[in-house]
Amino acid sequence: MRAVVVDTDRNLSVRDVECREPGPGQVRIRVAVCGICGSDLHLRTSPTLPTGAILGHEFAGEVEALGPGVEAATLGDRVCVHPGPPLERHDFGRAMSAGIGLGQHPGAYAEAVVVGADMLWPIPPGMPFEHAALTEPVAVAVHALRIGGVTSKSRTAVIGAGPIGMLVALVARAWGVDSLVAVEPNDVRRAALGRVGVPAVGLDDVRRDVRRLVGGDPDVVVECAGHPSAPDVAVRLVGSEGTVVLVGALDEPVQISQIALIAKEARIRASFSYRPPDFTDALQLIASGAIPLDGLITAVEPLERAADMFDELRRPASAHVKVLLRP
């Protein structure tokens, strides 16, 4: 079968690889589409990713083969996949070692992928595969907002309007949050947010603009930019006794204003991935039509375009938001 493989020079190429048979408790999924995630862009160049790895963990497709002992799935089932072990409390080491498409187990930038039968979530009738494949990043957004304690009355700011930042804002809107703003320096992405009903501001006079749009200092600031300056911007924006939720991931240490944090008696929380209830709620949100996903999907490309799209998504001025690969 065809798959996108990480080469020794960290480039991506399409190769013919073995189509594995599912083992006990496993199924093989015929991949319909798989999203390119920011973590994939990062992992591609990471020394922790072994040569020959197949990335891809945001995907949906059909069950095409059953391993011994599988009774909860049938051939032809339309499913999306919870790509990590469905733990109630996350164990980072186990999540990384057992997760699909994170280096140890082949991912879904391929025609087919083998996963545990307990990772399957049935897709509601009529839901396009393109929407179902985004259940995973929507679950990330749901979990981040839960970590922050966001309610419909929370004054909420989101920093960064990449795919996760946009989804955090859209899930907040779907939850009934009216006092909502995004902070994003890229004018193309700000315009994209405006088209889906989320006001957005740049970094010039950011505190003034945020306060004007949400009616005061935010109760919750969700940082999704993954930029070294973003956590400090979040701390300076959040209101007294408010909460900063860190979602963006960086390897290097970052600086924040400790005096601003102390003076506000604000708290910093971190959000990693999601839990099974978040995944279920994300799928229900998508099925309800509450999140305008068509406005986020800016390209659906064949596997052969994977390397080009990775390079494009790394450009700071890229107009793309969410790119899916179709085998």
C-alpha positions in Angstrom: 0.0 0.0 0.0 1.1 3.6 -0.4 2.2 5.6 2.6 4.0 8.9 3.4 7.3 7.9 5.1 9.8 10.0 7.0 13.2 9.6 5.2 16.7 9.7 6.8 17.0 13.4 5.7 13.6 14.1 7.4 12.0 14.7 4.1 8.7 13.0 3.3 8.2 10.6 0.4 5.5 8.2 -0.7 6.5 4.6 -0.7 4.9 1.2 -1.0 4.9 -0.4 2.4 3.4 -3.6 3.9 -0.3 -3.6 4.5 -0.5 -5.2 7.9 -3.0 -7.7 9.1 -4.8 -6.8 12.3 -3.8 -8.8 15.4 -6.1 -9.9 18.3 -8.3 -7.0 19.4 -7.3 -4.9 16.3 -9.0 -3.7 13.1 -7.6 -2.3 9.9 -9.1 1.0 8.7 -9.2 2.0 5.1 -8.3 5.7 5.5 -10.6 8.2 3.8 -8.8 11.4 4.9 -6.2 12.4 7.5 -5.5 15.9 8.8 -2.1 17.5 9.1 -1.6 18.5 12.7 0.9 21.0 14.1 2.5 18.2 16.1 3.2 16.4 12.9 5.1 19.4 11.6 7.1 19.4 14.8 7.7 15.6 15.0 8.9 15.4 11.4 12.2 17.2 12.3 12.4 15.8 15.9 15.3 13.4 16.5 12.9 11.3 18.6 11.0 10.3 15.4 12.6 7.1 13.9 13.4 7.0 10.2 10.7 5.2 8.3 7.9 6.4 10.6 4.5 7.1 9.2 2.7 10.1 10.8 -1.0 11.0 10.9 -3.4 10.7 13.8 -6.4 12.9 12.8 -8.4 10.5 10.5 -11.5 8.7 9.6 -12.4 5.8 7.3 -14.0 2.4 7.1 -13.3 -0.9 8.8 -11.9 -3.3 6.2 -10.5 -6.1 8.3 -11.1 -7.6 11.7 -8.5 -9.2 14.0 -9.3 -12.3 16.2 -11.7 -11.6 19.0 -13.1 -8.3 17.7 -16.9 -8.2 18.3 -17.6 -4.5 18.7 -16.9 -3.6 15.0 -18.1 -5.0 11.7 -16.7 -4.7 8.2 -17.8 -1.5 6.5 -18.3 0.5 9.7 -17.6 4.2 9.2 -15.4 5.4 12.1 -13.1 8.0 13.4 -10.3 7.0 15.7 -9.2 8.1 19.2 -5.5 7.7 18.3 -4.2 7.2 21.9 -5.0 4.8 24.6 -8.4 5.9 26.0 -7.2 6.7 29.5 -9.3 8.6 32.0 -6.1 10.2 33.3 -3.4 10.8 30.8 0.0 9.1 31.3 2.2 11.1 28.9 4.7 8.2 28.4 2.1 5.7 27.6 0.2 8.1 25.4 3.4 8.7 23.3 4.4 5.0 23.2 0.9 3.7 22.3 -0.4 6.5 20.2 -1.1 6.1 16.5 1.2 8.0 14.2 3.5 9.3 16.8 6.6 7.3 15.8 6.1 3.9 17.4 3.0 2.8 15.6 2.3 3.6 11.9 -0.1 6.4 11.4 -2.8 7.3 8.8 -0.8 9.1 6.1 -1.4 5.9 4.3 -4.1 3.9 2.4 -4.8 1.8 5.6 -3.8 1.7 9.2 -4.2 -0.9 12.0 -5.6 0.3 15.3 -7.1 -1.2 18.5 -10.8 -1.9 18.3 -11.2 0.1 21.5 -10.0 3.2 19.6 -13.1 3.3 17.3 -15.8 5.9 17.5 -18.7 5.3 15.1 -19.5 8.2 12.8 -23.1 9.4 12.8 -25.0 8.8 9.5 -24.5 11.4 6.9 -21.4 12.9 8.5 -18.7 13.5 5.8 -15.3 11.8 6.5 -13.7 15.2 6.2 -15.6 16.4 9.2 -15.2 13.2 11.2 -11.4 13.3 10.8 -11.5 16.6 12.7 -13.0 15.0 15.8 -9.5 14.6 17.3 -8.5 18.3 17.1 -12.0 19.4 18.2 -11.6 17.2 21.3 -8.3 19.0 22.0 -10.3 22.3 22.0 -13.1 20.8 24.2 -10.5 19.6 26.7 -8.7 23.0 26.8 -11.9 24.9 27.5 -12.8 22.4 30.3 -9.4 22.8 31.8 -10.0 26.6 31.9 -13.4 26.2 33.4 -15.0 28.1 30.6 -18.8 28.7 30.8 -21.2 30.7 28.6 -20.6 33.7 30.9 -16.8 33.6 30.7 -15.0 36.5 29.1 -12.6 34.4 26.9 -9.6 35.2 24.7 -7.8 32.8 22.5 -4.2 33.5 21.4 -3.3 32.1 18.0 -5.6 31.2 15.2 -4.0 28.1 13.8 -6.3 25.1 13.5 -6.4 24.5 17.3 -6.9 28.1 18.2 -9.7 28.5 15.7 -11.4 25.3 17.0 -11.1 26.5 20.6 -12.8 29.7 19.6 -15.5 27.9 17.6 -16.2 25.4 20.4 -16.4 28.3 22.9 -18.9 30.0 20.5 -20.9 26.7 20.3 -21.0 26.6 24.1 -22.7 30.0 24.1 -19.7 32.2 25.0 -20.6 35.6 23.7 -17.7 37.6 25.2 -15.1 36.1 22.9 -12.0 37.3 21.0 -9.0 35.8 19.2 -5.5 37.4 19.1 -3.7 36.6 15.8 -1.0 38.7 14.0 -1.8 37.0 10.6 -4.4 39.2 8.8 -5.4 36.3 6.6 -6.3 34.2 9.6 -8.0 37.1 11.3 -10.2 37.4 8.2 -10.9 33.6 8.3 -12.1 34.0 11.9 -14.3 36.9 10.9 -16.0 34.7 8.3 -17.0 32.2 10.9 -18.2 34.8 13.4 -15.3 35.2 15.8 -13.9 38.7 16.3 -10.1 38.9 16.1 -7.4 41.5 16.8 -3.7 41.9 16.1 -0.9 42.5 18.6 -1.0 46.4 18.3 -2.8 47.8 21.4 -3.9 44.2 22.1 -5.0 44.7 25.7 -7.2 47.7 24.8 -8.8 45.8 21.9 -9.4 42.7 23.9 -11.0 44.6 26.8 -13.2 46.5 24.3 -14.5 43.3 22.6 -15.1 41.1 25.7 -16.2 43.9 28.1 -13.2 43.9 30.4 -10.2 41.7 31.3 -10.7 38.1 30.2 -11.6 35.5 32.8 -9.8 32.8 30.7 -7.0 33.1 28.1 -6.3 30.0 26.1 -2.8 30.2 24.5 -2.7 28.1 21.3 0.1 30.0 19.4 3.0 27.8 20.4 5.2 30.9 20.1 7.8 31.9 22.8 6.2 35.3 23.4 2.6 34.0 23.7 2.5 32.8 27.3 3.6 36.2 28.6 1.0 37.9 26.4 -1.6 35.6 27.9 -0.5 36.4 31.5 -0.6 40.1 30.8 -4.1 39.9 29.2 -5.9 37.7 31.8 -7.9 39.4 34.5 -7.6 39.1 38.3 -8.0 35.6 39.6 -8.3 34.5 36.0 -6.9 31.4 34.3 -4.4 31.0 31.6 -4.5 27.7 29.7 -1.4 26.7 27.8 -2.1 24.5 24.8 0.7 25.5 22.4 3.8 23.3 22.8 7.4 24.5 22.7 10.6 22.6 23.5 12.5 25.7 24.8 11.7 27.5 28.1 9.6 30.7 27.9 9.5 33.8 30.0 6.5 35.3 31.7 6.0 38.3 33.9 5.9 36.8 37.4 4.9 40.1 39.0 1.8 40.3 36.6 0.9 36.7 37.5 1.3 37.3 41.3 -0.5 40.7 41.3 -3.5 39.2 39.6 -3.4 36.0 41.6 -4.0 34.3 38.3 -3.5 30.6 37.7 -1.7 28.8 34.9 -3.1 25.4 33.7 -1.7 23.2 31.0 -3.9 21.2 28.6 -2.6 18.0 27.0 -4.7 16.1 24.5 -8.2 15.0 25.7 -10.1 12.3 27.6 -12.7 9.9 26.1 -15.7 12.2 27.2 -14.1 15.1 25.3 -13.8 12.9 22.2 -17.5 11.9 22.5 -18.6 15.5 23.0 -16.5 16.7 20.1 -18.1 14.2 17.8 -21.6 15.3 19.0 -20.7 18.9 18.4 -19.6 18.2 14.9 -22.8 16.1 14.2 -24.9 19.0 15.5 -23.5 21.4 12.9 -22.5 23.8 15.6 -19.0 24.1 14.3 -18.6 25.4 10.7 -15.8 23.0 9.7 -16.0 23.7 6.0 -14.7 27.1 6.7 -11.6 25.7 8.3 -10.7 23.0 5.7 -8.7 24.9 3.1 -7.3 22.0 1.1 -7.7 18.3 0.5 -4.6 16.9 -1.2 -3.3 13.5 -2.3 -0.6 11.8 -0.3 1.9 12.8 -3.0 1.5 16.4 -1.9 2.3 15.8 1.7 5.8 17.3 1.6 4.6 20.4 -0.2 1.8 20.9 2.2 4.1 20.5 5.3 6.4 23.2 3.9 3.4 25.4 3.1 1.9 25.1 6.6 5.3 26.1 8.2 5.2 29.4 6.4 4.1 32.1 8.8 2.1 33.9 6.1 0.3 30.8 4.9 -3.3 31.2 4.1 -4.1 27.6 4.9 -5.8 26.6 8.1 -6.6 22.9 8.0 -5.2 20.6 5.3 -6.3 17.0 4.8 -4.5 14.3 2.9 -6.6 11.8 0.9 -5.0 8.5 -0.1 
